[in-house]
Amino acid sequence: MDNFTIYTSSPEETMEFAEKLGRLIQAGAVITLEGDLGAGKTHFTKGLAKGLEVKRTVNSPTFTIIKEYKGRLPLYHMDVYRVSDGDEDLGFDEYFYGEGVSVIEWSSLIEEQLPAERLDIQIFHQGDQERRIVLSPIGERYNLLCKELLNK
């Protein structure tokens, strides 16, 4: 599968891109987010939530691991940074294979538990406000989604 790269020049532009993705995404989707602290993972998720028509304020689930939001599709926002044992079964499958959209920050910590098909996203600092966002689709469903998102 190809990787797709986009550049944004502000947090708002990052959120707008993610909102567009949220409007296209379907039930059962799994998105992983990797990036340094402050790279924009939560801003990305806020934009995605807006595209899913979530009305509540989205913030990082750092101390609760999973936050659920109602929208066009349920949004399951996970931050697994503080999961102490990546091999421990925390019931992620119920989310990954359910009717909502799962977004996992720091997903590399639970790599073994992730579905084989998913959309991996890395967000990199390119300056104070600028970001490089790399979408790596795993599976044809996600490859087609990226092509539609980027009009390719």
C-alpha positions in Angstrom: 0.0 0.0 0.0 1.1 3.6 -0.6 1.6 6.1 2.0 0.0 9.5 1.7 1.5 12.7 3.0 -0.2 16.1 3.6 1.1 19.3 5.3 -1.0 21.6 7.4 0.0 25.1 8.5 -2.1 25.4 11.7 -4.0 23.4 14.3 -7.2 24.6 12.6 -6.1 23.3 9.3 -5.1 19.9 10.9 -8.6 19.8 12.4 -10.3 20.6 9.0 -8.4 17.8 7.3 -9.4 15.3 10.1 -13.0 16.6 9.8 -13.1 15.7 6.2 -11.9 12.2 7.1 -14.6 12.0 9.7 -17.3 12.7 7.1 -16.0 9.8 5.0 -15.2 7.2 7.6 -17.5 4.2 8.1 -18.4 2.0 11.0 -15.8 -0.4 12.3 -12.9 1.9 11.3 -9.7 1.8 13.3 -7.3 4.8 13.2 -4.0 4.8 15.0 -2.2 8.1 15.9 1.5 8.4 16.6 3.5 11.6 17.2 5.5 13.4 19.8 3.8 15.1 22.7 2.1 18.2 21.3 2.2 17.1 17.7 -1.5 17.4 17.3 -3.0 14.0 18.0 -5.9 15.4 20.1 -6.5 18.2 17.7 -6.7 15.6 14.9 -9.2 13.7 17.0 -11.3 16.8 17.6 -11.6 17.4 13.9 -12.5 13.8 13.3 -15.2 14.0 15.9 -16.6 17.1 14.2 -16.8 15.2 11.0 -18.6 12.4 12.9 -21.1 15.0 14.2 -20.0 14.6 17.8 -21.4 17.5 19.8 -19.5 17.1 23.0 -16.0 18.7 23.6 -13.3 16.1 22.8 -10.2 16.1 25.0 -7.4 13.6 25.7 -8.5 10.5 27.6 -5.0 10.3 29.2 -6.2 9.2 32.7 -9.2 7.1 31.6 -7.7 5.2 28.7 -11.0 5.3 26.7 -13.6 8.1 26.2 -16.8 7.4 24.2 -18.7 10.0 22.2 -22.0 9.8 20.4 -22.3 11.1 16.9 -23.2 9.9 13.4 -21.1 6.9 14.5 -19.8 6.3 18.1 -16.3 7.6 18.5 -14.0 5.6 20.8 -11.0 7.8 21.7 -8.2 5.8 23.3 -4.9 6.9 24.9 -2.9 3.8 25.7 0.2 5.7 26.8 -0.3 4.6 30.4 -1.2 1.0 29.7 1.4 -0.8 31.7 1.4 -4.1 30.0 0.7 -4.2 26.2 -0.1 -8.0 26.5 -2.9 -7.4 29.0 -6.4 -8.0 27.5 -8.3 -4.8 28.1 -11.2 -5.6 25.8 -10.1 -3.5 22.9 -11.6 -6.0 20.5 -15.1 -4.9 21.5 -14.3 -1.5 20.2 -12.1 -2.4 17.2 -14.8 -4.7 15.7 -17.9 -2.8 16.8 -20.1 -0.3 15.1 -18.1 2.8 15.9 -14.8 4.4 15.0 -11.7 3.7 17.2 -8.9 6.2 17.4 -5.9 5.0 19.4 -3.1 7.4 20.5 0.3 5.8 21.3 -0.9 2.6 19.5 2.6 1.2 19.2 2.2 0.2 22.9 -0.5 -2.3 22.0 0.7 -3.3 18.5 -0.1 -7.0 19.1 -3.7 -6.2 19.9 -4.4 -4.0 16.8 -6.5 -5.3 13.9 -4.6 -6.4 10.9 -6.4 -3.7 8.7 -6.4 -0.1 9.9 -5.3 3.4 9.1 -2.0 4.3 10.7 -1.4 8.1 11.0 1.8 9.8 12.1 1.9 13.5 12.9 5.3 15.3 12.8 6.3 18.8 13.9 7.5 20.8 10.8 7.7 24.1 12.7 5.8 25.9 15.4 2.4 25.4 13.7 3.1 23.3 10.7 2.6 19.6 10.7 3.4 16.7 8.3 0.7 14.0 8.4 1.5 10.6 7.0 -1.4 8.3 6.3 -0.4 4.6 6.0 -3.4 2.5 5.0 -3.2 -1.2 5.9 -5.9 -3.0 3.8 -7.8 -2.1 0.7 -10.6 -0.4 2.6 -8.2 2.1 4.0 -6.3 2.6 0.8 -9.6 3.5 -1.0 -10.5 5.8 1.9 -7.2 7.7 1.6 -7.6 8.0 -2.1 -11.1 9.4 -1.7 -10.0 11.7 1.1 -7.1 13.1 -1.0 -9.1 13.0 -4.3 -6.5 10.7 -5.9 
